[in-house]
Amino acid sequence: MEYKISELVASTNVPKSTILYYIREGLLPEAKKIKSNVHRYNDEHIELIKYIKYMQTEMGSSNEQIKTALQHKNQSLSSSFSMLAPLMQTLSDIPAGAQHYTKEEFIEHYGFESELLEQLLEDGILVPISSDDYTDKEASIIRLIEKFQEIGIECSIIKQYVHHAKALSELEHQIQGQLCSVRSDENFSTLWKIMLDTLFNAKKYIFSRYTHKVLFKALKDEMAKND
C-alpha cells in the first residue's frame, strides 16, 4: 500500500519531522515522488520505523548502529554480523565505558589467583568475550566463587547453570534459524522484535517465575511443618 505522510505519522505514531530526519540520515529510503511536493510511502517504511523505534527504545542503539544494520537488512539474520552487532553488544552485558584488561592485567589488578581463574575458564564458569578481554563482569563471578569457597560449599549450582546455559543457547540459535526461514521485507521488524523479546523478556520472565514457584512452595511447606 501507499501512504501519505500524514497516514504514515498516524500509523507509526512518529512525528513528521522525525520521519524526515530518518530519511535525511539514511535510516529510511526516500519516498516515492508523485509530483512536486507530493510523496508516497509504503509498508517498508512502516516496518523500518517500527524497527528503528524498537532498537532505540529497547536496545539503546545509536542511529549509526541502526544505519549500519539497515544497510544489510536484505541479508539473513544469521549471515550478517552488521545486523547482529547491536544484539551482540547487548548480550555481552558489558556497560559502555567499562575498563578492559588483558588476562595478565586482570589478575594483577584484582589480585586473583591465576590457578582459580584457569579452573573457572576450564569449567566454563568464566566466559570472557575473547580470550584476552576481561572486565569487572568476570571479576564479579570470581568474587562469587571465592565466597562459595570461603564457606566451604561446592559451587555445583554454577556448574549446572553452565550446562543449561549451553543447551539454552542452542535452542536460541534454533529460534534464529526459524526466523530466518520466514524472513521478508514485510515482517522485518516483527522478526527482530520476536527475537529480542525472546532473549531479553521471555527468558527472564520464565526463569524467574519458575524460581519463584519453587521457592514459594518450599516456604509454604516449611510453614506447614511449623504449624
C-alpha positions in Angstrom: 0.0 0.0 0.0 1.0 3.6 -0.4 0.6 6.2 2.3 0.6 10.0 2.6 3.0 11.4 5.2 0.0 12.1 7.5 -1.1 8.4 7.2 2.5 7.3 8.0 2.5 9.5 11.1 -0.8 8.1 12.2 0.2 4.5 11.6 3.6 4.7 13.4 2.9 7.4 16.0 6.2 9.1 14.9 6.1 12.8 14.1 6.6 14.0 10.5 9.8 15.9 11.5 11.3 12.7 12.9 10.4 10.7 9.7 12.0 13.3 7.5 15.0 13.3 9.8 15.3 9.5 9.4 15.3 9.9 5.7 18.0 12.6 5.8 20.1 10.4 8.0 19.8 7.4 5.6 17.8 5.3 8.1 14.7 5.3 5.8 14.6 5.2 2.0 13.4 8.2 0.1 9.6 8.5 -0.5 8.2 7.9 -4.0 7.8 11.3 -5.7 4.4 11.6 -7.4 4.8 15.2 -8.4 6.3 18.3 -6.8 5.5 18.3 -3.0 3.5 15.1 -3.3 5.2 12.0 -1.9 4.1 8.5 -1.1 5.4 6.0 1.4 4.8 2.2 1.6 4.7 -0.7 4.0 8.5 -1.0 4.1 8.7 2.5 5.6 6.3 1.4 8.4 8.3 -1.8 9.1 11.6 0.1 9.2 10.2 2.8 11.5 9.0 0.1 13.9 12.4 -1.4 13.9 14.2 1.9 14.4 11.9 2.8 17.4 12.4 -0.6 18.9 16.2 -0.6 18.6 16.3 2.9 20.0 14.0 2.5 23.0 14.5 -1.2 23.9 18.1 -1.8 22.9 19.6 1.7 23.2 21.1 1.5 19.8 22.5 4.7 18.2 21.4 6.0 14.8 24.8 5.0 13.4 24.4 1.4 14.6 20.9 1.2 13.2 22.0 2.7 9.9 24.8 0.1 9.6 22.4 -2.7 10.4 19.8 -1.5 7.9 22.4 -1.4 5.1 22.5 -5.2 5.4 18.8 -5.8 6.1 18.3 -7.9 3.0 20.8 -10.4 4.3 19.5 -13.1 6.6 19.7 -12.6 10.3 22.3 -15.3 10.6 24.7 -14.3 7.9 25.2 -10.6 8.6 27.4 -9.5 11.5 26.3 -6.0 11.0 22.7 -6.9 11.5 23.6 -8.8 14.7 26.0 -6.2 16.1 23.5 -4.3 18.3 22.2 -7.6 19.6 25.7 -9.0 20.3 26.6 -5.8 22.2 23.6 -6.2 24.5 24.2 -9.9 25.0 27.8 -9.2 26.1 26.3 -7.3 29.1 29.4 -5.1 29.2 28.5 -1.5 30.1 29.7 1.3 27.9 32.9 2.7 29.2 33.8 -0.4 31.1 37.5 -0.9 31.8 39.0 -3.8 29.8 42.1 -5.8 30.8 44.3 -8.5 29.3 44.4 -11.7 31.4 47.7 -10.7 32.9 46.5 -7.1 33.7 43.2 -8.5 35.1 45.0 -10.9 37.5 47.4 -8.2 38.7 44.7 -5.5 39.0 42.2 -7.6 41.1 44.7 -9.8 42.8 43.0 -13.1 41.8 44.9 -16.4 41.9 45.7 -17.4 38.4 45.0 -21.1 39.2 41.4 -20.3 40.2 40.9 -18.2 37.0 42.2 -21.0 34.8 40.0 -23.6 36.6 36.9 -21.4 36.1 37.8 -20.9 32.4 38.1 -24.7 32.0 34.8 -25.3 33.8 33.1 -22.8 31.5 32.0 -20.6 34.5 34.2 -17.7 33.4 33.3 -16.7 29.8 35.2 -13.6 28.7 34.1 -12.1 25.4 37.5 -13.0 24.0 40.5 -14.9 25.4 42.3 -11.8 26.4 39.5 -9.4 27.3 38.4 -9.2 30.9 36.2 -6.7 32.7 34.5 -6.2 36.1 31.9 -8.7 35.0 34.4 -11.5 35.2 35.7 -10.1 38.5 32.2 -10.3 40.0 31.9 -14.0 39.1 35.3 -14.8 40.6 34.3 -13.0 43.8 31.2 -15.1 44.0 33.1 -18.3 43.6 35.5 -17.2 46.3 32.6 -16.7 48.6 31.4 -20.2 47.9 34.9 -21.4 48.8 35.1 -19.3 51.9 32.1 -21.0 53.5 33.1 -24.5 52.2 30.3 -25.1 49.8 30.8 -26.6 46.4 29.6 -24.2 43.7 27.8 -27.0 41.8 24.8 -24.9 41.1 27.0 -22.6 39.0 28.3 -25.5 37.0 24.7 -26.6 36.4 24.0 -23.1 35.2 26.8 -23.6 32.6 25.3 -26.9 31.5 21.8 -25.5 31.0 23.1 -22.2 29.5 24.8 -24.1 26.8 21.7 -26.1 26.0 19.6 -22.9 26.0 22.0 -21.1 23.7 21.4 -23.9 21.2 17.7 -23.5 21.4 18.0 -19.8 20.9 20.1 -20.5 17.8 17.3 -22.7 16.5 14.9 -19.8 17.0 17.1 -17.6 15.0 17.2 -20.2 12.2 13.4 -20.4 12.2 13.0 -16.7 12.0 15.5 -16.5 9.1 13.5 -19.1 7.2 10.4 -16.8 7.0 12.3 -13.5 6.5 10.7 -11.0 4.2 10.6 -7.2 3.8 7.1 -7.1 5.2 7.9 -8.9 8.5 11.4 -7.5 9.1 10.7 -5.5 12.3 8.4 -8.2 13.6 11.1 -10.9 13.4 13.6 -8.8 15.2 11.1 -7.9 17.9 10.3 -11.6 18.4 14.0 -12.5 18.7 14.8 -9.7 21.1 11.7 -10.1 23.2 12.5 -13.8 23.5 16.1 -13.3 24.6 15.6 -10.3 26.9 12.0 -10.6 28.1 10.5 -14.1 27.8 13.7 -15.9 29.1 13.9 -13.7 32.2 10.2 -14.0 32.8 10.0 -17.8 32.5 13.2 -18.5 34.6 12.3 -16.0 37.3 8.8 -17.2 37.6 9.7 -20.9 38.0 12.3 -20.0 40.6 9.6 -18.0 42.4 7.2 -21.0 42.2 9.8 -23.5 43.6 10.9 -21.2 46.4 7.4 -20.2 47.3 6.4 -23.9 47.5 9.4 -24.5 49.8 8.3 -21.7 52.0 4.8 -22.9 52.2 6.0 -26.4 53.0 8.2 -25.1 55.8 5.4 -23.1 57.3 3.1 -26.1 57.2 5.6 -28.1 59.1 5.9 -25.5 61.8 2.1 -25.2 62.3 
